[in-house]
Amino acid sequence: MVTLVNLRAYWRFVVVMRQFSPLIVAYWRDRKRYLLFGGGREVDTETQRERAAILLDTLLTLGPTFIKLGQLLSTRPDILPPAYIEVLEDLQDDVPPAPWEESRTVLEDELGPVDDVFDDFDRESISGASLGQVYTARYDGDPVAVKVRRPGIESLVEADLRTIRWSIPLVKQFTGSGRAFSLENLADEFAKTIREEMDYERERTILEEIRGNFADEDRIRIPDTYEAVSGPRVLTMEYVPGTKISDIDTLDDAGFDRNAIAETLQEVYLQMIIEDGVFHADPHPGNLAVDDDGTVIFYDFGMAGRVEPFIQ
């Protein structure tokens, strides 16, 4: 198994370098006025956006691991300029879904025949994620959201993590010392979080723990889970739709107080980190919504962390 992962990693390294080479050359060209020598040159915001769009396409082409990496980079202004962040934010929502047959295979391996287990199951996913996707269904008469991990993702992720680690010394040549340090930290953080995020049993356990910590808090809503139809690769949750938290016009039209929503999030995160020691670690706009009554809804606890008592 280790040998196969290594072989796949070598091949992926070649593929990744080939995909990224135009961006590497362009970035180097920005740093040197005459490619190999001379001072730097100014790159306007529009050029940065164009290159960010190329980076976005490259990440999508390279698949789930690199899509997840792009999602993480979209939250790291210490590594990327604002224009890149703005373009990569599309990865928070717009991720190509896996074919239904692949998801069906995972579902039936974990739970049995889909139509026997669920009252109804919509074959069109409502949300594509880097490591899986979400479908709507009905279980015991309740509307549910079913998160399904992409098949065969484990070996691909392990190969890609090695590829990323091998690529860092090269990438560091094109970044300043501060960003090079951030890249090394990002690689370590990314390897840890993506492995944890592939374990849906871990996600369900943490979701339930955080949900219990806020059992008496009516300003937020965390979906309940269904243990009987969940497992390491499938997570079935209460279906709770809402307005995306960054959809400001819709929130304003509905008369919601955005200051109050922001204060709720601030207080909730302070409680999670300082009092409870376990927190939702992926609060991008794709994972936060507002219910019709103004309640803040939390989705996707795949990225969650714990805080040591000393840090608290």
N, C-alpha and C positions, 0 to 999 in steps of 0.2 A: 504493500500500500504506500509506504514512504517513498519507494523508488518511483512508483507511478506518479505520485504528487510532484516529486522532483523533476521528472521528465516533462510533466505538464507545465511546471513552473518555468523551465528553460524555454519551452516553446512559447509560453505566454509572454515571457520577457522579450523575445524577438518581436512578437506581434505588437506589444505595447510600445516598444521603441520605434517601430515602423510607423505606428499611428501617431505618436507624439513628435516625431522628428520635425515636421513642418513648424509646429509651435515652438520647439526648442530653437530652431534656426531663427525664427522671427523674433523670439525673445532676445537672443544673442545679438541680433541685428539692432535691436533697440538700445542695447547697452553700449555698442561700439559704432561710432559714426561711419566707419569704413569697414565694417564687418570684423576685421581682425585687429584693428588698432583705432586710435582716436578716442575722443570723449564720447559721452552718451548723447542721446538726442531725445527731444521731447516727443511723447506719444500722446495724441489727443484722445479724449474720452470715446469718440466714435470708433477710432481704430481699436481701442481696448475692447469695446463691445463686439466688434467684428471678430476679434481673436477669441473672445469669450464664447461666441457662438460656435466657433470651430471646436473649442474645447468641449462645449456641451455635446456636439455631435460625436466627438471622439469618445467621450465617456459613455454615451448611449451605445455606440458601436461595440465597445469593449465589454459591455454586459453588466450584470448585477453588482459585482464587487465595486466596480469603478463608478457606477451610478450612485451607490451608497457613499463612496468617497466624495463624489461631487456634492451630494447633499450635505455632508459634513463640512466641506470647504465653503459652502454657501453661508455658513454661520461663523466663518473665521476671517474677519477683516484684518487680523494680524498676519495673515498669509497672502490674501488676495486683495487687489484694489477694489474700490466700490463698484466700478463698472462690471467687473467679473462676478461679484456677489449678486448684482441685480439680475444678470443673465442666468446664473446657476440656480437661482431661486425657483426656476421652472421645474427643476428636478424634485422639488418638494411635493409636487402633485402629478406632473405629467410624465409618467413612466410607462413604457409599453408593457401591456400585460402578457403573461405566458398563455399559450393556447389552452383552451378548456380541457382537452384530453390529458394534458400533463397534470393539471390540477386535479382532475378526476382520479387519476392514478394514485396521487398522494392521499386524497380523501378516502378512497376505498381501501388502500393499504392500512390506513389508521383506524377507520370507523366501520368499514363495510360498504355495501351498495348504497349510493347516495340517495336514491329514491325510497329505499327501505328505512333509512335512518331519519331523513327529514320529511316533513309534510309536503314541502315544496322547496325547490332550489333553482334560483335564477342563474343560468349558465354564463351570463354576461357580468363580468366583474364591475364593481362600482368604483374601485380604487386600485391603481397599480402601485406597487411598492418595489423597491430594489430587490428584496429577498422573497417577496411573496405578493399576494393580492387578496383583496377582500370581495366576497360575494354576499348577496342578501339571500335569506332563506326563511323558512318557518319551521320551528321545532316545538313540539307540544303546544301548538297553537300560537306561539309567541314569534314576533318578527325578530330575527337574529342577523348578526353580521358574522360571517365565517372567514377567518384569515387562514390562508393556505400557503405553506412554504413552497417555493419553487423546487421541483425535483432535481436531485443531483447537485444541489447548490454547494454542499459541504466541501467536496473535493476541489471544485472550481475556486471557492473562496480561499482555501488553504494554499493553492497554487498561486493565486493572485496576491495573497499577503506576502509570500516570498518574493514575488516579482516587485512589489512596491518597496520592500526592504532593500532589495538589490539596486533599485533605481535611485534611491535617495542620494548616494555619493555623487551620482551624475547630476541630479537636479540641483544639488547644493552649489554646483559651480555657476549656476545662473541666478542665484539669489543672494541677497545680502545676508550678513551674519545673523541678524535678528530673525529673519524669516527662515533661515536654515535651521536654527534652533527650534522654531515653531514646527517645522516639518518633521523633525525627529520625534518631538512630543506627539504630534498628530499621528504618526505611524504607529507608535506604541498604543495610544488611546484607541485608534481605529481597530487594530487587531483584537484588542480586548472586547470592545463593544460589539463588533460584528459577530464574534463567536457567541457572545451572550444573546444577541438579538435573534440568532437562529434557533434558540431553544424556547419554544412557545410555552412549555411547562413552567419555565422560570418566569416568563412574562406574566402568565396567569397568576402565579403565586404572589408576585410583587404587586400586580394590579389589585388583587384582593386585599393585600396588606394596606396599601395606600387608601383603597376604598373604605376599609374599616377605620382608618385613622380620621376620615372625614365623614363618618356616619351621621354626625349631628350638624354638619355644615350644609345649609340649603342653598348656598350661593354657587356651588359647583356640582357637577354630576359626572360620575365615573361609571361606565357601563358594568353591569353584572356579568358574570361568566357562567358557562354551562359545562361543568366538569365531565359529565357523561359523554359529551361529544367534543372533547378537547384532548390533545395529546402533544407530543414533542413537535409535531409538524402541522397541527391544526388547532386553532383557537376559536371557539364559538362564544360570541358575546351578545349581550342585549344590543339591538339596533337602535341607536339614538341619533337621528339626523339633526342638523342645525346649520346656522349661517356661519360660514368661514369667518374667523375673527378678524381677518384683514379686509373683509368686504365692507369697507367703511360706509359707503353710500347706503347699502341695505340696512346696516345697523342704525344709521342716522334716520333713515326713513321710518324705521320701526319705533323710533323714539328712545332708543337705549342710551344710557349715559356711559360714554366710553371711558370717562375718568373713573367711574365706579368699577367698570370691568377691569381696568388696569390696576386699581387698588386691590380688587379681589385676587388677581393673579399674584400681585406682590405679596400679599398676606399669606396666600396659600403656599407659595414657594418658601417663604420664611419659615412657616410651620414645618413643611416637609424637611427642610435642611437643618434648621436649628433645634426643633423640638422632636421630630419623629425619627430623623436619621435615615430616611429613605425617600427618594424623590424621582419624579418624572423628569428625564434628562433630555427630552427632544421636543421642546416647546415651540417648534416652528408653526407657521399659520396653517399648514395642512393637518396639524394634530390638535388644533384648538378651534372650538366653534361656540356659538351662542344659541341657546334654546329660545323658543318663542316667549318664555317668561323672563328672559335675561340671565338664566343660569348658564355658567360657563361649563362647556363639555370638554373633557379630556379624552383623547384617543391615543392608541399606540404606546404601550408601555414597554416595548422591546428594548429601548434605550432607557435604562433606569439605573440609578446609582445609590450607594450607601455612604453615609458620612460617619467617620470614626468619632467616638465621644470627645476626643481631644480637640478635633477640628470644630465640633459643635460648640 
